[in-house]
Amino acid sequence: MQFGMFFELQLPRPWDKDSERNLVRNALEWAELGERAGIDYAWAQEHHFLEEYSHSTAPEVFLAAVSQRTKTMRLGHGVALMPPSYNHPARVAERISTLDLVSDGRVEWGTGESSSRLELEGFRVPYIEKRAMWAEGVREAAKMMTAEPYPGYDGKYFSMPARNVVPKPVQRPHPPLWAACTNRDTLKMAARFGIGALTFSFMDAGEARYWVNEYYEIFKNECTPIGQAVNPNVAMLAGVMCHRDAQTAISRGMEGQHFFKWALAHYYRFGSHVPGRTNLWEEFQKAPREPMAGVGAVGTPAQVRSHFKELEEAGVDQLILLQQGGNYLHEHICESLDLLREEVIPEFRERHEIRKAKKAQELAPYIEKALARVAPLDIADVPVIDAYPKLWQQEGITEQQVGSRRALDAASLWRLHVGGSKAVGERGND
């Protein structure tokens, strides 16, 4: 089993002018410590407007910084939001490929659609159609990283003409694809599409084993890839805070893990939110604490190791560690990561290579069958695209005429801008 880190970048109030800057600086240090500890993946989220719960809004920027502070750690989008209203597929393809080049081929392309009203309506994404928008964006962005040129697309949610989308990634045909899976239905979908399942869920070993077995059974029998390659893997989440004294680990870690779960539910299930006004941390302090699964890694090295081993035996491919939640202190996170390096992770790394080889051998015939179902890219005649002056000449338009029109438009925009700053009654002389 491999390990990942979860960079939600939580920031409970109160804030000062340096709070976000310090959080990002600290997170980059956690990534360095994580790599030294033997953690294989850094997963950075793309969330928008979810104050206190997640200040990770531009994972491609954060991960680029991580790429320069680490050597081997995989850089995971956990996730890139794929409905075109969030991110045009061509822009996703460009950013993923560029990050893959910057990191020398270390990108993991996690994808998602989001579910919170604040995010969806902020970008005018219809809740009912977001899954179809995700699928269209993923399928076409994968083609853009592969085709030379991309043949163009006239779809329901976005359209674009034929273009050669550059740069191309180091990893061909594209970096490994994943999808955020918060329930069994999305896990089944990921298996059918041949992409890794980022469950981002806390589970005990029994439930984890059921999810893993279901995923691989579907992958083996029903997979038709949505991308140009397959990535059969299941990752799950575990809250972690490690200390040699169990009670210290609990006092340092349990409240932050509860805040993570409670704040998520606030935005996705029960909350009423006033942007810029609601104080989540204050409301959380008044809320009752409920029993919580998935926090077996809040404890001593022996307790953490035991919890990890149960999930390893359940067949989980990667355990993503929620090493920061709520009001965790930076120095406590660093101490916890050092303990994981010294006393927990090494034995799992030793077993991983053996398991990896066995898994590859077992899945090889199923992967071959799945890849045979990938439709070949149909690149028709590539159009000729003339530069604007040449096009205008063909249409009998001079550059002077175009320049005059642009000058008129610029003047109109200026008048509109100046007028827009005045009271309605003062606009009569504009």
N, C-alpha and C positions, 0 to 999 in steps of 0.2 A: 504494500500500500504506500502511496506517495502522500505528500502533505502540501497544502496551500495556505495562504494567508488571505484574510478577508479585509479589504480596505474600504469600509463604509464611511470612514471619516466622520464619526459622530462627535457632536459638539453641543452638549447641553448648555443652556443659559445658566448664569449670566456671561456675556461676552465683553471683551474690550477690543481695542483697535488691533491688537496683535494676536488675538485668539486663533484666527484661521491660519495666519502665517506660522505660528508655533506648531499648530496641529500638523500642517503639511511637512514642516521640517522634521518633526518627531516621526511621522509616518515613514519618511525616507530612511531614517535611522533604523526603524523596525524592519524595513525590507532588508537592509544590510545584515542586521542581526539574524533575521530569518534565514537568509542564505547560508550564513555560517552555521546555523543550527541544523542544516540539512533539509530545510523547507524548499520544495521544488517549484512552487507557483506563487505569484502575487496576483490576486484578483481585485481589480478596481471597478467600482460600480459607476453606472451612469444614472443618476437620479436628478430631478429638477424640482426646486421649490420646497423640498422636504426638510424644513428648518429643524436643526438639532439632531434629527434622525440620520441625515446623510448630507454632507457638504462635498460629496464626490460627484461633481457635475461634468468634468472634462477628463475622463480616464486616459484618453490618448496623450494628454499633456503630462499627467502624473506618471504614467507608465514609461514615457520617454525619459523622464528624470530617473526613474528606477533603473532603466536600462543602463544608465551611465554610472550607477552606484553598485551594480551587481555584474556578475560574469556569466553565470549559468542559469539563474532563476528564470523560469518561463513567465511571460508577461500576459496576463489574462484580462480580457475585457469581460467583466462579469456584471453587467453586459453592455454591449452597444445596442441602443434602442433602434430597431429596424423599420418601424413605420416611417414612410418617407416624409411625413410632416415633422418628425424629429430630425432625421438625417437622410438626405438624398442618397440612394444606394451608391452612386458614383463617388460621393464624398466619403462614404464608409470604405469603399474599396481603396481609394487613394490613401486614407489615413492608416488603415490596417497594413497596407503594403509598405508605406513609408516607415511605420514603426517596426515592421519586420526587417527592413533594411538597416535601420538605426541600431537594432538589437542583434543583428547578425542571425536572424531566423529564430527568434524566441517567442513569437506571438501565438497566443491562443485566442481564437475569435469566438468569444461568447456572445450570444445574441438574445434579445428579448423584446417585449412589447410594452411593458409596464401595465399597472392596474390601478394606480391611485387617480382619483378625480382631479387633484391639483395638477398632476403632470399631464394627463391625457387632454383635459380641456384647456390647459395652458398652451398646448400646441395644436388644438383643434383636431384631436384624434378621436373618432367615434369609438366608444367602448365596444359595441357589437362587432365592428369591422377590424379591430386592431389585430386579431390573429391572421386574417387574410392579408392585411397590410404587411405584417411581419414576414409571412411566407413569400410574398411577391418580392419584398426587398432582399431577403436572404438569397433566394434563388438567383436573382439577377446580379446582385453584387458578387456572388461567387463566379458567375460567368464573366463579369468584368475583369476579375483578377486573372482570368485564364485566356480569354479570347483576344486575338490580335488581327483585326480590331473587334471590339464588342459590336455585334450586328445591329444594335438598336432595339427598342422595345416600345410597343404601344399598349399599355396596360390600363387597368382600372384605377390604380392609385398613383402611378407616375408613368411618364413617357419620356423618351429621349432618342435622338437620332444616333446613327452609327458613329462611334468614336473609339479611338484606341486609348483606353484608360491606363495611364501610367502614373507612378512606376508599377512594376510587377513585384510581387513578394519574393523573398528568398525561398520560402517553402512552397513548392509546387505540388498540385495546382494552386493551392491556397492554404493558409494556416488552418490547423484543426478547428472544426466547427463545433460549437456547443449551444445549448439553449437553456434558459432559466426554466426550471420545472418546480412549481410550488405545489403540485398535486399529481395524482396518478395519471390523470388524463394527459397532461403535458409530458409526463415521463414516457408514456406509451407513444405519443406523437414523436418525441425525440428518437426513440428506437426505430420507429417506422421510417423516419427521414435519415437515419444513419448518423446522427450527431450525438455528441456527448450530452449527458444529463447533469446540469448544475442544479441539484435539488434545493440547495440553500434552505434545507429543513433540518431540524433537530430530531433525531430518531434514536430509539434503542436498537440493540442488535437484531431482535426478532423482526421488527418492522423493516429495518434496513435490508435484511436478507430477502424479505418478500418483494420489496421494490427492485432489488438487484436481479433476482431471478426472473421477475416479470419482464424487466427491460431486455435481458439477453435472450429470453425465449422469443420475444417479438422481433428483436433484431435478426435473429437467425432465420426466422420464417417469413417475415413480411417486409424487410427493408427495401425501399426504393429511395436512393439518396436524393436529397434536395440540393446538395452541393455537388462538387465535382470529385469528392473523395468522401470517405467515411471515417468516423472517429468513435468507435464503441467504447464508452467509458461512463462510469457513474461516480459523481462526486457528491459528498454530503457535508453538512456543517456541524461543527462541534465548538461550543463555547469553552474557552480555556483560560485558566489562571493557575499557574503552578508555583507552589511554595513548599518547602520541606515541612512546614507545620500546616496541618489540614485546616485548622480554624483560621489561621492567617489568610490562607488561600480563599476561603469562603468570605471572610470579611472584606477582602480586597476585590473579589471578583463577582460575587453573586448579584449584587445590586445592578451592576452594569449589564449583566446578561438579562436580567429582568427588564431593564429599560429598553434594551434592543427589541425584545419581543413586544413590550407594551407600546412603544413608539411606532413600531411597524403596524400594529393593529389600529392605532389611532389614525394613521393615514389611510389604511386600506379597509378598515371595517367599521369602527364605532365612533370615530372622532368627528368633532365639529371644529374647524380651524379658521382662524382669522389671520391672514398672511401678515407677518411683521409684528403681530400683537400677541398671539397665543404663546404662552410659556409652557412648553411641554414638560420640562424638568419639574417645575412647580406642581403641575397637575399630576405627574407621575408620583410625586411624594405622597399625595393624598389617596392614591389608588391602592386597593388591596393587592397583596402579593399572592399569586396562585402557584401551585406546584408546576414545575417546569422540567420538561424532558431535555436531554442533550447537554446537560451541564456536568456530566461525569468526569470531565477534564478540568473541573475546578477542584483542585485538591493537591495531594502530594505527588511526587514523581511516580510512586508505585500505583496510586489510584488512577492517575492520568494514563499510564502505560496499560493498565488493565482495561480501561474503557476503550482505548485505541485498538487493543488486540481483539476485543469482542467485535468491533466494526470491521477490522481486517478479516476476521474469520467469517463474517457475514458476506464477504465478497465486495466490499466497497473498494473502488479503485483509487480514490483520492479523498482524503479528509481535509476539508478547508477549515482552518482554525480562526474562530472569531476571537482574536487576541486583544481587541479593543472595543469596549462598549461603554456607553454612559460616561461616567466620570472616572474611568480608570486613570491612574496616574502614570505618567511616562516612565518613571523609574521602576514602577512595579511591572510594567509590560516588558521592559528590558531585562529585569531579573527573571521573569517567567520564561522568556525566550532563551536565556542562558541555561536555565535548568533543563529545558527541553533538549538543548544541544548536548548537555553533559550526561543526562540520565534517561532520556526517553526515546528519542528519534533514531539513534544509530542502529538498534536491532531491527527496526522496520526497514531501513534502507538495505540491510544485508539480505533480507528475505525478498525484497521487491524484485530484484533482477531474475531470480528463479521463477517467481510467479509470472513475471512479464513474458518470459520465453514460453512458458506453458500456455498462457492465454493466447499468444500469437499463433501458436501451432493449432490450438483448438478452433480459433475463429477463422483461420485462413480460408477454408473452402466457402464459408458463408460470406466473407468479405469479397471473394472473387465473384460469387453469384450476384451480390449487391451491386458491385461496380459494373457488371455487365448490363445492368438496367439503367445506367446513366446515359441519357440521350446525347448523341454527338452534337457538338455545337454547329449550327447551320449558319455559316458566314456567306451570305449572298454577295452580289456585286457591291464593292465598296464605292460609295458616292464620291464625286469630286466636289470639294468645297472651296470655292473661290474666296479670296480675301475681299473685304468690303469695297475698297476702291475699284477692284476689277469687276465686282458685281454691279456697282453703281454705273460703271462705264457701259456695261452690257444693257442696263436698263435705261440708259440715256440720262442719267442723273450726274451732275457735277459735284465735286467735293465741296465747292463753294456753297452750293445750295444746301447741302447737308450741314455745313458749318453754320449757315445762317439760321437754319431751323433749330439747331442745338442751342444757339445763342438765345433765341426767343424762348425756348423751353427753360433755359437757365434763369432768365429774367422772370418768367412766370413763377418758377419755384421760389425765387427770392422774395417776390411780393407776397406769395402765400405764407412763407415762413415768417416774414415781418408782421404781416397782418394777423397771423395766428397768435402772436404774442400780445395783441391789443384787445381791449374790451370790445364787445360787439358794436357799441354805439360810436366807436372811434374809427370805424373802417370806411366811412363814407368817401374819403378823399383818396383811397388807395388806387 
